[in-house]
Amino acid sequence: MVTSIILINVERTKINTVAEQIAELPGISEVYSVSGNYDLIAIARVTSNEALADLVTRKLLGIDSIVKTETMLAFKAFSRHDLEDMFQIGME
């Protein structure tokens, strides 16, 4: 499982619409509207680096109102929950 955090800037009048579009994409587990330098943060959990590349460079690119993204790859998760098992449900 590859987990990444995607920081997203969006045209101001389209934040909610874009958040809903991103949340529908396969591989996106959560989308948050946030304060600060970015408008949205998406958490992606995919099966491989190739799947992440496809998500970021093809699927997100297809959403018109996204102005900028910055993708951070997670190395290790620190959690009281077994995240790996939780997100394996329904994965191929």
MOPAC internal coordinates of N, CA, C and O (Angstrom, degrees):
PM7 1SCF
backbone

  N    0.0000 0     0.00 0     0.00 0    0    0    0
  C    1.4505 1     0.00 0     0.00 0    1    0    0
  C    1.5234 1   108.22 1     0.00 0    2    1    0
  O    1.2310 1   121.12 1   -47.66 1    3    2    1
  N    1.3160 1   115.46 1   132.34 1    3    2    1
  C    1.4621 1   122.54 1   176.52 1    5    3    2
  C    1.5266 1   107.12 1  -110.10 1    6    5    3
  O    1.2310 1   120.89 1   -55.04 1    7    6    5
  N    1.3112 1   115.90 1   124.96 1    7    6    5
  C    1.4610 1   121.34 1   178.37 1    9    7    6
  C    1.5125 1   108.86 1  -113.58 1   10    9    7
  O    1.2310 1   120.85 1   -44.09 1   11   10    9
  N    1.3236 1   115.99 1   135.91 1   11   10    9
  C    1.4554 1   119.91 1   176.07 1   13   11   10
  C    1.5145 1   110.30 1  -140.06 1   14   13   11
  O    1.2310 1   121.84 1   -23.27 1   15   14   13
  N    1.3166 1   114.08 1   156.73 1   15   14   13
  C    1.4621 1   122.74 1   176.72 1   17   15   14
  C    1.5198 1   105.56 1  -112.34 1   18   17   15
  O    1.2310 1   120.69 1   -55.92 1   19   18   17
  N    1.3257 1   116.30 1   124.08 1   19   18   17
  C    1.4598 1   120.61 1  -177.11 1   21   19   18
  C    1.5206 1   108.35 1  -113.27 1   22   21   19
  O    1.2310 1   120.81 1   -63.56 1   23   22   21
  N    1.3235 1   116.06 1   116.44 1   23   22   21
  C    1.4629 1   123.06 1   178.05 1   25   23   22
  C    1.5222 1   107.53 1   -91.21 1   26   25   23
  O    1.2310 1   120.61 1   -48.72 1   27   26   25
  N    1.3300 1   116.45 1   131.28 1   27   26   25
  C    1.4654 1   119.80 1  -169.05 1   29   27   26
  C    1.5241 1   111.35 1  -132.40 1   30   29   27
  O    1.2310 1   120.99 1   -47.63 1   31   30   29
  N    1.3252 1   115.71 1   132.37 1   31   30   29
  C    1.4631 1   121.83 1   169.57 1   33   31   30
  C    1.5195 1   108.00 1  -105.45 1   34   33   31
  O    1.2310 1   121.13 1   -42.32 1   35   34   33
  N    1.3305 1   115.44 1   137.68 1   35   34   33
  C    1.4609 1   122.40 1  -173.02 1   37   35   34
  C    1.5219 1   108.65 1  -133.27 1   38   37   35
  O    1.2310 1   120.49 1   -27.11 1   39   38   37
  N    1.3301 1   116.68 1   152.89 1   39   38   37
  C    1.4647 1   120.01 1   171.21 1   41   39   38
  C    1.5322 1   107.93 1   -55.24 1   42   41   39
  O    1.2310 1   120.22 1   -47.44 1   43   42   41
  N    1.3062 1   117.18 1   132.56 1   43   42   41
  C    1.4696 1   123.17 1  -170.14 1   45   43   42
  C    1.5301 1   114.21 1   -53.37 1   46   45   43
  O    1.2310 1   119.74 1   141.57 1   47   46   45
  N    1.3077 1   118.10 1   -38.43 1   47   46   45
  C    1.4692 1   119.68 1  -176.26 1   49   47   46
  C    1.5263 1   112.83 1   -82.05 1   50   49   47
  O    1.2310 1   120.09 1   178.39 1   51   50   49
  N    1.3191 1   117.44 1    -1.61 1   51   50   49
  C    1.4691 1   121.46 1  -174.58 1   53   51   50
  C    1.5261 1   114.07 1  -116.06 1   54   53   51
  O    1.2310 1   119.54 1  -171.11 1   55   54   53
  N    1.3204 1   118.49 1     8.89 1   55   54   53
  C    1.4693 1   121.09 1  -172.91 1   57   55   54
  C    1.5274 1   112.19 1   -56.83 1   58   57   55
  O    1.2310 1   119.73 1   129.30 1   59   58   57
  N    1.3133 1   118.13 1   -50.70 1   59   58   57
  C    1.4722 1   120.07 1  -177.24 1   61   59   58
  C    1.5241 1   111.92 1   -65.99 1   62   61   59
  O    1.2310 1   120.43 1   138.85 1   63   62   61
  N    1.3119 1   116.77 1   -41.15 1   63   62   61
  C    1.4646 1   120.99 1   179.62 1   65   63   62
  C    1.5237 1   110.99 1   -62.98 1   66   65   63
  O    1.2310 1   120.69 1   134.56 1   67   66   65
  N    1.3208 1   116.29 1   -45.44 1   67   66   65
  C    1.4680 1   121.01 1   179.64 1   69   67   66
  C    1.5194 1   110.34 1   -65.86 1   70   69   67
  O    1.2310 1   119.73 1   138.83 1   71   70   69
  N    1.3148 1   118.12 1   -41.17 1   71   70   69
  C    1.4748 1   121.43 1   178.43 1   73   71   70
  C    1.5250 1   110.30 1   -57.80 1   74   73   71
  O    1.2310 1   120.32 1   136.98 1   75   74   73
  N    1.3218 1   117.00 1   -43.02 1   75   74   73
  C    1.4620 1   120.62 1   179.15 1   77   75   74
  C    1.5265 1   111.33 1   -66.50 1   78   77   75
  O    1.2310 1   119.88 1   140.95 1   79   78   77
  N    1.3278 1   117.84 1   -39.05 1   79   78   77
  C    1.4647 1   121.37 1   178.07 1   81   79   78
  C    1.5248 1   110.93 1   -64.81 1   82   81   79
  O    1.2310 1   120.63 1   136.22 1   83   82   81
  N    1.3162 1   116.40 1   -43.78 1   83   82   81
  C    1.4667 1   120.28 1   179.98 1   85   83   82
  C    1.5217 1   110.52 1   -64.99 1   86   85   83
  O    1.2310 1   120.28 1   138.14 1   87   86   85
  N    1.3203 1   117.06 1   -41.86 1   87   86   85
  C    1.4662 1   121.22 1  -178.53 1   89   87   86
  C    1.5310 1   112.14 1   -60.92 1   90   89   87
  O    1.2310 1   119.98 1   155.54 1   91   90   89
  N    1.3223 1   117.64 1   -24.46 1   91   90   89
  C    1.4616 1   121.80 1  -179.94 1   93   91   90
  C    1.5274 1   113.16 1   -82.53 1   94   93   91
  O    1.2310 1   119.90 1   167.22 1   95   94   93
  N    1.3201 1   117.80 1   -12.78 1   95   94   93
  C    1.4590 1   120.69 1  -176.86 1   97   95   94
  C    1.5239 1   111.49 1   -71.43 1   98   97   95
  O    1.2310 1   120.03 1   -43.79 1   99   98   97
  N    1.3289 1   117.54 1   136.21 1   99   98   97
  C    1.4623 1   120.06 1   174.12 1  101   99   98
  C    1.5287 1   110.00 1   -59.97 1  102  101   99
  O    1.2310 1   120.57 1   -45.60 1  103  102  101
  N    1.3098 1   116.52 1   134.40 1  103  102  101
  C    1.4615 1   121.20 1  -179.54 1  105  103  102
  C    1.5106 1   113.51 1    99.37 1  106  105  103
  O    1.2310 1   119.95 1   162.95 1  107  106  105
  N    1.3225 1   117.71 1   -17.05 1  107  106  105
  C    1.4682 1   120.92 1   177.22 1  109  107  106
  C    1.5272 1   107.85 1   -91.47 1  110  109  107
  O    1.2310 1   120.67 1   -58.78 1  111  110  109
  N    1.3244 1   116.32 1   121.22 1  111  110  109
  C    1.4694 1   119.03 1  -179.58 1  113  111  110
  C    1.5164 1   112.22 1   -94.59 1  114  113  111
  O    1.2310 1   120.13 1   149.66 1  115  114  113
  N    1.3403 1   117.37 1   -30.34 1  115  114  113
  C    1.4692 1   120.87 1  -178.59 1  117  115  114
  C    1.5124 1   109.45 1  -152.34 1  118  117  115
  O    1.2310 1   121.22 1   -28.36 1  119  118  117
  N    1.3254 1   115.27 1   151.64 1  119  118  117
  C    1.4648 1   122.05 1   171.29 1  121  119  118
  C    1.5206 1   107.12 1  -134.86 1  122  121  119
  O    1.2310 1   120.54 1   -48.55 1  123  122  121
  N    1.3210 1   116.58 1   131.45 1  123  122  121
  C    1.4669 1   121.93 1   179.90 1  125  123  122
  C    1.5215 1   109.82 1  -120.18 1  126  125  123
  O    1.2310 1   120.02 1   -43.91 1  127  126  125
  N    1.3246 1   117.56 1   136.09 1  127  126  125
  C    1.4630 1   120.02 1   166.04 1  129  127  126
  C    1.5222 1   105.74 1   -86.59 1  130  129  127
  O    1.2310 1   120.76 1   -43.58 1  131  130  129
  N    1.3268 1   116.15 1   136.42 1  131  130  129
  C    1.4580 1   120.50 1  -171.38 1  133  131  130
  C    1.5218 1   111.13 1  -136.90 1  134  133  131
  O    1.2310 1   121.56 1   -15.23 1  135  134  133
  N    1.3280 1   114.61 1   164.77 1  135  134  133
  C    1.4618 1   120.27 1   172.43 1  137  135  134
  C    1.5194 1   107.94 1   -93.49 1  138  137  135
  O    1.2310 1   120.70 1   -13.76 1  139  138  137
  N    1.3210 1   116.26 1   166.24 1  139  138  137
  C    1.4565 1   120.05 1   176.92 1  141  139  138
  C    1.5072 1   112.26 1   108.29 1  142  141  139
  O    1.2310 1   120.78 1    29.36 1  143  142  141
  N    1.3260 1   116.11 1  -150.64 1  143  142  141
  C    1.4596 1   122.00 1  -174.11 1  145  143  142
  C    1.5218 1   114.19 1   -75.68 1  146  145  143
  O    1.2310 1   119.92 1   164.99 1  147  146  145
  N    1.3223 1   117.77 1   -15.01 1  147  146  145
  C    1.4573 1   121.84 1  -178.50 1  149  147  146
  C    1.5227 1   109.18 1  -120.90 1  150  149  147
  O    1.2310 1   120.95 1   -21.58 1  151  150  149
  N    1.3242 1   115.80 1   158.42 1  151  150  149
  C    1.4578 1   121.35 1   179.84 1  153  151  150
  C    1.5239 1   112.02 1   -93.26 1  154  153  151
  O    1.2310 1   120.84 1   142.14 1  155  154  153
  N    1.3298 1   116.00 1   -37.86 1  155  154  153
  C    1.4643 1   121.61 1  -177.16 1  157  155  154
  C    1.5269 1   109.58 1  -135.51 1  158  157  155
  O    1.2310 1   121.40 1   -28.62 1  159  158  157
  N    1.3164 1   114.93 1   151.38 1  159  158  157
  C    1.4580 1   121.62 1   169.51 1  161  159  158
  C    1.5204 1   106.73 1  -127.51 1  162  161  159
  O    1.2310 1   121.13 1   -53.48 1  163  162  161
  N    1.3314 1   115.45 1   126.52 1  163  162  161
  C    1.4652 1   120.85 1   177.57 1  165  163  162
  C    1.5261 1   108.72 1  -112.41 1  166  165  163
  O    1.2310 1   120.98 1   -39.42 1  167  166  165
  N    1.3162 1   115.72 1   140.58 1  167  166  165
  C    1.4572 1   121.64 1   174.61 1  169  167  166
  C    1.5259 1   106.56 1  -105.51 1  170  169  167
  O    1.2310 1   121.26 1   -58.69 1  171  170  169
  N    1.3245 1   115.19 1   121.31 1  171  170  169
  C    1.4566 1   120.72 1   179.37 1  173  171  170
  C    1.5153 1   109.23 1  -109.46 1  174  173  171
  O    1.2310 1   120.86 1   -44.60 1  175  174  173
  N    1.3159 1   115.96 1   135.40 1  175  174  173
  C    1.4627 1   122.41 1   175.17 1  177  175  174
  C    1.5238 1   106.26 1  -131.38 1  178  177  175
  O    1.2310 1   121.04 1   -70.70 1  179  178  177
  N    1.3195 1   115.62 1   109.30 1  179  178  177
  C    1.4596 1   121.47 1  -175.75 1  181  179  178
  C    1.5217 1   110.11 1  -129.13 1  182  181  179
  O    1.2310 1   120.81 1    -7.89 1  183  182  181
  N    1.3172 1   116.05 1   172.11 1  183  182  181
  C    1.4627 1   120.41 1  -173.79 1  185  183  182
  C    1.5173 1   114.23 1   -81.88 1  186  185  183
  O    1.2310 1   119.93 1   157.96 1  187  186  185
  N    1.3457 1   117.75 1   -22.04 1  187  186  185
  C    1.4659 1   118.97 1  -174.41 1  189  187  186
  C    1.5278 1   110.56 1  -156.43 1  190  189  187
  O    1.2310 1   121.02 1   -12.74 1  191  190  189
  N    1.3267 1   115.65 1   167.26 1  191  190  189
  C    1.4661 1   120.52 1   174.83 1  193  191  190
  C    1.5241 1   110.85 1   -63.05 1  194  193  191
  O    1.2310 1   120.42 1   145.54 1  195  194  193
  N    1.3274 1   116.79 1   -34.46 1  195  194  193
  C    1.4618 1   120.39 1   178.36 1  197  195  194
  C    1.5234 1   110.65 1   -64.55 1  198  197  195
  O    1.2310 1   120.25 1   140.23 1  199  198  197
  N    1.3255 1   117.12 1   -39.77 1  199  198  197
  C    1.4687 1   120.98 1   177.83 1  201  199  198
  C    1.5289 1   110.68 1   -65.67 1  202  201  199
  O    1.2310 1   120.55 1   142.93 1  203  202  201
  N    1.3305 1   116.55 1   -37.07 1  203  202  201
  C    1.4676 1   120.24 1   177.16 1  205  203  202
  C    1.5248 1   110.18 1   -66.69 1  206  205  203
  O    1.2310 1   120.32 1   136.69 1  207  206  205
  N    1.3210 1   116.99 1   -43.31 1  207  206  205
  C    1.4589 1   120.61 1   178.25 1  209  207  206
  C    1.5209 1   110.85 1   -60.00 1  210  209  207
  O    1.2310 1   120.17 1   138.38 1  211  210  209
  N    1.3093 1   117.27 1   -41.62 1  211  210  209
  C    1.4674 1   121.47 1   178.14 1  213  211  210
  C    1.5264 1   111.08 1   -63.88 1  214  213  211
  O    1.2310 1   120.85 1   136.74 1  215  214  213
  N    1.3206 1   115.97 1   -43.26 1  215  214  213
  C    1.4665 1   120.85 1   179.75 1  217  215  214
  C    1.5233 1   111.23 1   -61.67 1  218  217  215
  O    1.2310 1   120.53 1   133.29 1  219  218  217
  N    1.3249 1   116.58 1   -46.71 1  219  218  217
  C    1.4648 1   120.58 1  -175.10 1  221  219  218
  C    1.5281 1   112.48 1   -77.64 1  222  221  219
  O    1.2310 1   120.16 1   136.88 1  223  222  221
  N    1.3230 1   117.30 1   -43.12 1  223  222  221
  C    1.4643 1   119.25 1  -172.79 1  225  223  222
  C    1.5201 1   114.39 1   -91.93 1  226  225  223
  O    1.2310 1   119.86 1   165.72 1  227  226  225
  N    1.3273 1   117.88 1   -14.28 1  227  226  225
  C    1.4533 1   119.32 1   179.24 1  229  227  226
  C    1.5259 1   112.32 1  -116.52 1  230  229  227
  O    1.2310 1   120.51 1   126.86 1  231  230  229
  N    1.3205 1   116.63 1   -53.14 1  231  230  229
  C    1.4695 1   119.42 1  -174.16 1  233  231  230
  C    1.5266 1   112.37 1   -74.48 1  234  233  231
  O    1.2310 1   119.79 1   133.04 1  235  234  233
  N    1.3252 1   118.01 1   -46.96 1  235  234  233
  C    1.4672 1   119.37 1   177.64 1  237  235  234
  C    1.5235 1   110.99 1   -66.68 1  238  237  235
  O    1.2310 1   120.36 1   145.72 1  239  238  237
  N    1.3189 1   116.93 1   -34.28 1  239  238  237
  C    1.4583 1   121.29 1   178.83 1  241  239  238
  C    1.5287 1   111.57 1   -61.99 1  242  241  239
  O    1.2310 1   120.43 1   154.19 1  243  242  241
  N    1.3168 1   116.79 1   -25.81 1  243  242  241
  C    1.4583 1   121.56 1   179.60 1  245  243  242
  C    1.5209 1   114.47 1   -77.18 1  246  245  243
  O    1.2310 1   119.89 1   174.88 1  247  246  245
  N    1.3180 1   117.81 1    -5.12 1  247  246  245
  C    1.4656 1   121.18 1   178.80 1  249  247  246
  C    1.5254 1   107.94 1   -96.33 1  250  249  247
  O    1.2310 1   120.74 1   -67.57 1  251  250  249
  N    1.3255 1   116.19 1   112.43 1  251  250  249
  C    1.4671 1   123.12 1  -169.23 1  253  251  250
  C    1.5215 1   115.78 1   -57.85 1  254  253  251
  O    1.2310 1   119.11 1   138.12 1  255  254  253
  N    1.3016 1   119.31 1   -41.88 1  255  254  253
  C    1.4627 1   121.64 1  -168.57 1  257  255  254
  C    1.5183 1   114.31 1   -85.55 1  258  257  255
  O    1.2310 1   119.88 1  -177.26 1  259  258  257
  N    1.3336 1   117.83 1     2.74 1  259  258  257
  C    1.4666 1   120.26 1   174.82 1  261  259  258
  C    1.5177 1   108.39 1   -75.54 1  262  261  259
  O    1.2310 1   120.91 1   -54.23 1  263  262  261
  N    1.3307 1   115.86 1   125.77 1  263  262  261
  C    1.4600 1   121.86 1  -178.23 1  265  263  262
  C    1.5280 1   111.25 1   -93.93 1  266  265  263
  O    1.2310 1   120.20 1   140.24 1  267  266  265
  N    1.3466 1   117.23 1   -39.76 1  267  266  265
  C    1.4616 1   121.60 1  -174.71 1  269  267  266
  C    1.5220 1   109.13 1  -157.31 1  270  269  267
  O    1.2310 1   120.76 1   -34.01 1  271  270  269
  N    1.3223 1   116.15 1   145.99 1  271  270  269
  C    1.4631 1   120.78 1   172.41 1  273  271  270
  C    1.5221 1   109.41 1  -132.11 1  274  273  271
  O    1.2310 1   121.42 1   -24.85 1  275  274  273
  N    1.3039 1   114.88 1   155.15 1  275  274  273
  C    1.4605 1   122.35 1   171.30 1  277  275  274
  C    1.5230 1   106.15 1  -138.07 1  278  277  275
  O    1.2310 1   120.78 1   -57.84 1  279  278  277
  N    1.3169 1   116.12 1   122.16 1  279  278  277
  C    1.4593 1   121.12 1  -174.90 1  281  279  278
  C    1.5206 1   109.83 1  -107.97 1  282  281  279
  O    1.2310 1   121.24 1   -51.29 1  283  282  281
  N    1.3230 1   115.23 1   128.71 1  283  282  281
  C    1.4618 1   121.35 1   177.39 1  285  283  282
  C    1.5195 1   108.64 1  -115.68 1  286  285  283
  O    1.2310 1   120.74 1   -50.78 1  287  286  285
  N    1.3170 1   116.20 1   129.22 1  287  286  285
  C    1.4503 1   122.33 1   179.41 1  289  287  286
  C    1.5254 1   109.76 1   -88.09 1  290  289  287
  O    1.2310 1   120.57 1   -51.45 1  291  290  289
  N    1.3171 1   116.52 1   128.55 1  291  290  289
  C    1.4669 1   120.43 1   178.90 1  293  291  290
  C    1.5258 1   109.43 1   -83.26 1  294  293  291
  O    1.2310 1   120.64 1   -47.77 1  295  294  293
  N    1.3325 1   116.39 1   132.23 1  295  294  293
  C    1.4590 1   121.29 1   178.18 1  297  295  294
  C    1.5219 1   112.39 1   -88.74 1  298  297  295
  O    1.2310 1   120.91 1   136.52 1  299  298  297
  N    1.3313 1   115.87 1   -43.48 1  299  298  297
  C    1.4583 1   120.31 1  -174.31 1  301  299  298
  C    1.5155 1   108.42 1  -149.94 1  302  301  299
  O    1.2310 1   120.72 1   -38.84 1  303  302  301
  N    1.3346 1   116.23 1   141.16 1  303  302  301
  C    1.4609 1   121.37 1   178.09 1  305  303  302
  C    1.5264 1   109.78 1  -101.77 1  306  305  303
  O    1.2310 1   121.02 1   -42.89 1  307  306  305
  N    1.3089 1   115.65 1   137.11 1  307  306  305
  C    1.4567 1   122.44 1   174.47 1  309  307  306
  C    1.5187 1   106.54 1  -116.68 1  310  309  307
  O    1.2310 1   120.58 1   -69.93 1  311  310  309
  N    1.3254 1   116.49 1   110.07 1  311  310  309
  C    1.4561 1   120.42 1  -175.23 1  313  311  310
  C    1.5185 1   109.74 1  -156.17 1  314  313  311
  O    1.2310 1   121.32 1   -26.11 1  315  314  313
  N    1.3161 1   115.07 1   153.89 1  315  314  313
  C    1.4593 1   120.18 1   173.69 1  317  315  314
  C    1.5221 1   110.73 1   -78.52 1  318  317  315
  O    1.2310 1   120.09 1   167.51 1  319  318  317
  N    1.3219 1   117.44 1   -12.49 1  319  318  317
  C    1.4573 1   122.64 1  -177.76 1  321  319  318
  C    1.5272 1   109.63 1  -100.94 1  322  321  319
  O    1.2310 1   120.20 1   -29.99 1  323  322  321
  N    1.3069 1   117.23 1   150.01 1  323  322  321
  C    1.4531 1   121.25 1   175.92 1  325  323  322
  C    1.5288 1   108.00 1   -83.10 1  326  325  323
  O    1.2310 1   120.87 1   -95.90 1  327  326  325
  N    1.3362 1   115.93 1    84.10 1  327  326  325
  C    1.4608 1   121.63 1  -174.57 1  329  327  326
  C    1.5146 1   112.06 1   -62.41 1  330  329  327
  O    1.2310 1   120.24 1   142.65 1  331  330  329
  N    1.3030 1   117.14 1   -37.35 1  331  330  329
  C    1.4661 1   120.45 1  -178.90 1  333  331  330
  C    1.5279 1   110.42 1   -59.03 1  334  333  331
  O    1.2310 1   120.19 1   131.61 1  335  334  333
  N    1.3337 1   117.24 1   -48.39 1  335  334  333
  C    1.4671 1   120.32 1   179.45 1  337  335  334
  C    1.5217 1   111.48 1   -66.79 1  338  337  335
  O    1.2310 1   120.12 1   141.57 1  339  338  337
  N    1.3193 1   117.38 1   -38.43 1  339  338  337
  C    1.4620 1   120.75 1  -178.35 1  341  339  338
  C    1.5239 1   111.22 1   -61.47 1  342  341  339
  O    1.2310 1   120.10 1   140.67 1  343  342  341
  N    1.3285 1   117.41 1   -39.33 1  343  342  341
  C    1.4544 1   120.89 1  -175.00 1  345  343  342
  C    1.5234 1   113.71 1   -95.07 1  346  345  343
  O    1.2310 1   119.86 1  -179.29 1  347  346  345
  N    1.3123 1   117.87 1     0.71 1  347  346  345
  C    1.4672 1   120.97 1   174.69 1  349  347  346
  C    1.5187 1   111.62 1   -79.86 1  350  349  347
  O    1.2310 1   120.14 1   160.28 1  351  350  349
  N    1.3169 1   117.34 1   -19.72 1  351  350  349
  C    1.4681 1   120.86 1  -179.04 1  353  351  350
  C    1.5190 1   108.59 1   -62.10 1  354  353  351
  O    1.2310 1   120.41 1   -57.63 1  355  354  353
  N    1.2972 1   116.81 1   122.37 1  355  354  353
  C    1.4561 1   121.17 1   177.46 1  357  355  354
  C    1.5092 1   114.52 1    84.37 1  358  357  355
  O    1.2310 1   119.23 1   178.42 1  359  358  357
  N    1.3319 1   119.08 1    -1.58 1  359  358  357
  C    1.4638 1   121.47 1   178.59 1  361  359  358
  C    1.5333 1   108.75 1   -82.01 1  362  361  359
  O    1.2310 1   120.93 1   -35.67 1  363  362  361
  N    1.3130 1   115.83 1   144.33 1  363  362  361
  C    1.4689 1   119.46 1   178.40 1  365  363  362
  C    1.5021 1   110.61 1   -96.42 1  366  365  363
  O    1.2310 1   120.10 1   180.00 1  367  366  365

